[in-house]
Amino acid sequence: MRRIRVFDATLRDGEQAPGNAMSPEQKLSLALKLEEIGVDTVETGYPGSSPSDFKATQLISKSLTKAGFATFNRCSREDIQLSMEAAGDNPRHQVQVCCTGSDIHLRHKRGITRAEGLREIDDSVRFARSLGAVDINLAVEDASRGEHEWIRALVGTAVEAGATAVTLADTTGFAVPQEFGELMAAVRACVPDDIVLATHCHDDLGLSLANALAGLAAGADEVQATLAGIGERSGNTALEELAAVLSYKGTELGMDTGVRTELLDEAFELLADAISLDRPRNKAIFGTNSFATQAGIHQAAMLQNPVTYEFIRPESFGRRRSLLVGRHSGRSILRHLLSQLAVPADDDLVAELYQEYIADRPNGECDELDVLRDRLASRLGVTRGTGVGV
């Protein structure tokens, strides 16, 4: 089994998306929870961007005891200087240096030549080393739209200057898995084995997780991910989805992580409270309906054995199973509840209750089993679970 490293970018890429701003104290709380979960590296933010990110980096770097912590920087001595001041030359501090990976960005964003791009990489990496940085990650922005020859050239420049890790970013969510896998394989083939390769994928085409997995299959060692997939535009690879795949498909893939999946929902609640994020209905793992069903055919089978319609166990992610009673439920759920109330489930009674509590429901209203059980107990005049009249 390959141990896959997890780099959490929630507090930087996740936080910089509209509506996701957090205070330094909120970032610290999340960083500590992420460390408890078992991520390998927590990205603290971009110290050069604001006093808030500088303070958050100071707090987090002083508080984490196991996980590494990373700072984001442009190819800028000023940025790197500020990051080193905020997080210090601690060996667990990874200095990320973001470079320009595509001609589109070189021309339209930066207005520099390829030669200038290579020179600033060399200068930035060597400058970070001169300040005591021992872990330096070349983050290649827009790598998926860059020519392979150019990506290899800038990676080679960074490694020669002293970089210890390389992140290939699908910044615009441009790539499909085959393309991203081929890019990762091309870079893996031209760097030493001890250089950590990471994926950083965006979800504009809904392929961030698939691309990250393709990157791992092609030789990546690490995935940059965020809680609930928050991040620029459509977001990033979702940490909980990555953890689910490597937890449930790890044997087939030959990969695992150190993530404690049962704590992920606690982290989501912490994040949701910090940025006022509503729990979506159908999001994998964190969705309101991820482990809920109201369909009668499904419920009838799940009452016999949940495995019939439940591949992922809810408790393994800090969630619980929920059988909801709604307009699409069947008579089996009523028989189940009558059995719990010790009331004989004759066909006439079941038909009457089905019409009253299921068929005639307005709109999409649903009830938890406990709620309907109590209503049935009141309707039938029995004490819950005894069958004795009240």
N, C-alpha and C positions, 0 to 999 in steps of 0.2 A: 504493500500500500504506500503510495506517495503521500507525504504529509503536505497538504496545500496550505500556504500561508494566506491569512485574511487581513487585508489592509482596509480599515474602515474610514471612509471619506465623508461620513455624515456631517461632521462639524465644519467641513470646508466646502466641498462641492455641493453637498446637500443643503447647507445653510445659505449659500449664496443665491439660491433660486428665490424668486419673488415670494414673499410671505413667510419665509423660513428663518428670519433673523432670530438669534438667541443671544442672551447675555453671557458674559464670561462665566458666571456662576452656574447657569443652566448647562453650558457646555461642559463644565467640570463634572456636574452630576452625571451627565450622559457618558462622559469619558470613563468615569469610574465603573459605571454599569457595563460598558463595553469591555473593559478589562476583566470584569467578573465573568462575563460571557465567554471570554477566551480568545478575543481577536488578537492578532499578533502585533498590529500597529494601529494607533489612533492618530489620524490627521487632526492637528489642533486648529488649523486655520492658515491664514495668510498674514503673518505679523506685519508685513510691509504695507498692508492695505488700510489698517485702522488701529487706533489705540485699543479698541475692544478686542480685536484678534491678538494683539500683542499681549494684553493682560490675560486673555484666555490661555495663550500658549505658556505664559509664566506659571499660571495656576496648575495647568494639566501636567506640565513637565516636572513640577515639584511634587505632584500627588500620586502619579502612577508608580507602581512598584515592580510590576512584571512586564506589562506591555511596552513596546517601543512607542515612540511618538514622532510624528513627522510634521515638518513645516513646508509650506508651499512658497516658491520663489520664482520670479522671472530670472532670465539670464542677466542679473543685475547685482553688482557688488553691494549696492545700497540695500536691496532686499535681503541678501544673504547676511550682511552685517546685522541687520535688525533681527533676523531669525536666530542668529547665534547669540545675540544679546538676550533674547527672550527665553531661549531654551538651553543655551550653553553648549559646551562641547562634550556633554554626556554621551557615552558610546551608544545609548539607546535613542539618541536623536538622529533621525534621518532627515537630511537636507535635500528636499526635492528641487531640482532646477528644471524649469519648464522651457523647452526649446521649440523651434518652429519646424514642423515635420512635413509641410506641403508647400509647393510652389504657390498655391492659392494664398496661403497665409504670408509667405515671404513677400509676395507682391502687393497684396491688397490690405494686409493688416500691419505688417512691419515695415514695408518699403526698404528691404535690404536684400543683398545678394546671397547666394549660397555660401560664398567664401566668407562673407561677414557673419553669417549664421554659425559657421564652424568656428570662427575665431572667438565669438562670444561664449560658445560652449566651453572651449578650452580654457578661456580666462575665468569663467565662473566656477568651474569645477576645481581648478587649481587654487582659486581664491578661497573657496570653502575649505579646502584641505589646509591652507595656510592658517586658517582660524581655528583649526583643531577638529574639524569635522572628519569622522572616520567612515560614516555611512552616507553616501551621496547617490541620489537616484535621479537619473536623467529621465524626465517626463516628456515624452515626445508628443506634443499636441498635434492633432489632425494627422496622426501617422497613417491612418487607413486610407487617406487620399494622397499620400506621398508615394513617390516612386521608390521601389525597393532599393535601388542603387543609392539613392539619397539617404534613406533611413539607415542603411548599413554604414554610410560614410559618417553621419553624425554620431551614431552609436560608437563606432570605432574611435572617433575623436574623444568622446567622453570617457571611454574605458581607458584609453591611453593616458588621459589626464588624471585618472584616479577614481572614476565612478565605480560604485559597487553594485548598482542595480539600474535597471532600465524598465520604464513603463511605456507601453505602446497604447495610445489613446485613440479610440474611435469616437472622436470628439463630437461629431455631428450625427452619430448613429447611422453612418453611411454604409457600413459593411454588412455583408451576409456572412454566415459562418465559414464557408469555404474560403472567401477572400481574407478574412481575419486570421484564420488558421494558417494560410499560406504566408502571410506577413510574419506571424510569430515564428513559424518554422525557419523562414529566411534569416531572421535575427538570431534565433537560437543556434543556427549553424555557424555563425560568425563571431560568437563571443565565448569566452571561457565558461566552463561548467559552473564556476563559483559566482558568476554574475547572476543575480536574482532577476528574473523576467516577470513582469506583472502586466495584467490586462486592466484597462480602464475603459469600459464600454457604456455608451449612452443608448437610450431606449426609443429613439425616434421612429424606428421601424418595428418596435416591439421585439427586438432580437438581442438585447443586451446580455441576458443570461446565456442564450445560445452561443453568442459570440465569445463570451468568457469561457464557456466549456470547450469551444473549438480551440481557443488559445491554450487552454490547459492540455488538451490532447496533442497540441503541436509543440509542447515543451515549456509552457509558462509555469512558474513556480508559485505565483501569487495572484489573487484577484482583488482589485479595488472595488469596494461595494459600499452601499449605504443602507441604513434601516429604511424599510418600506420603499426602497428605490428612489428616495427623494433626490433631487438634483436639477441641474439646468434643463429647461424645456420639459421633455417627457421623462427625465430622470435617468438614473444609473442602474447598474446591476443591483438587484435587491439582495441584501445580505441574507434575509430569511429564506429566499428562494434558493440561493446558492447552497445554504446550509441544508435545506431539505433534500436537494438533489444528491449532495455528497453523503448525506446521512442514509437515504433510502436506496441510492443507486451506487454507493461508494464501492461495493464489492465488484460490481460489473465494470466500473470505471477504473478501479485500482487506485482510488484516491480517498482521502478523508481530511477532516480539519479538526482543530481543537475547540470548536464552538460548542457551548452548552446550549443546545436548542431549547431546552425547557425554560430558559430565562429570557428568550427573545421577546415574548409578548410583554414582559415587564418593561423591557427597554422601549418597545413601541409605545406603551402607555406614557412613559416618561417623555419621549419625543413628542407625542401627540399633545400632551399637556403644555409643553414648552412652546410649540408653534401653532397651537389651536388647529390641529390636523384631525379631521373627521375620519373615522374608520370606514373605508369603502365597503360596499356590499360584497363585491366579487373578487377582491384581491387575494391572490394565493397566500396562504398561511395566516395573514393578518386580517383578512376580510370578515365582515360580519357573518356572511353565509359560508365561509370556508368549511365549516364543520356542522352545517345546519341543513336540514331538508324538510320539506313539507309534502313532497310527492308521495301519494299513497302506495304505489308499487315499490318505491324505494324503502319506505318506512316499514312495510310488511316484511321485507327481507331483512332489514336492519334489526328489527325486533327479534329475529331469529339469531342473527349474528352480524354485528356491525361491519365485518370485513367484506360483506357483499357489495357495499357501496362506499367503503372507506379504506383507501389505500394508506393514507397518512394518518397515524394515530394522533388525535388532538392533544392528548396529554403530553406527548413528546415535544410539543411546542407551547406548553403552558396554557392550552385552550381546553374547552370541554365540548363534548358532543351535544347537539341540540336538535331534537325532533319537534318541529313546530307544527301546530295544527292550523291549517288554512283551507282555502277553497279547493285545493288539489289533493288534500288528504283523503284517505279511504276509511272504510269501516273497521279495518284491522286496528287502527290506533284507538278507536272507541272501545273495541273489545279488550284491548290491552289495559285501558284505564278502568273499565268496569271490573276487570279481574283484580286490579290493585285495590279497588273499593270493595271487593268481595261481593259483587252484585252479579247475579246470573245474567249472561249476555244473550238473552233470547232474541231471535231475529226481529220481532216486532219492535222491541225496545231499541235495538241498534238502529233500525230504519228510522224510527222517530227521532232519535238523537242525531243521526246523520243529517236529516233534513234541517233540524233546528240549529245545530252547531257547526255544520260544515257547508252543506249545499247552499244555505241562505246567507252565507257570510257576504258582507259588502266589500267591494274593492279587493285589495290585497292584504287585508288584515290577517295577522297570524298571532297565535297564542302559544306560550310555552306550555309544555305538558302539565306542569304543576298548576298553572292558572286554570286550564280547562278541567283538570281533575277536581279542583276545589269547586268549580261551577257545577260539575256533575254531582258532586257530593251534596251541594246545597239543593240542586234541582230534585234529586232523588230522596233527599231527607235522610241521608246516612252519615255516620261518623266515618271520616276517611280511614279506609283500610280495615273496617270492621264489618260492614254490611248491616250494622245495627241502626235502627231508626233513631233520629235525633229527638 
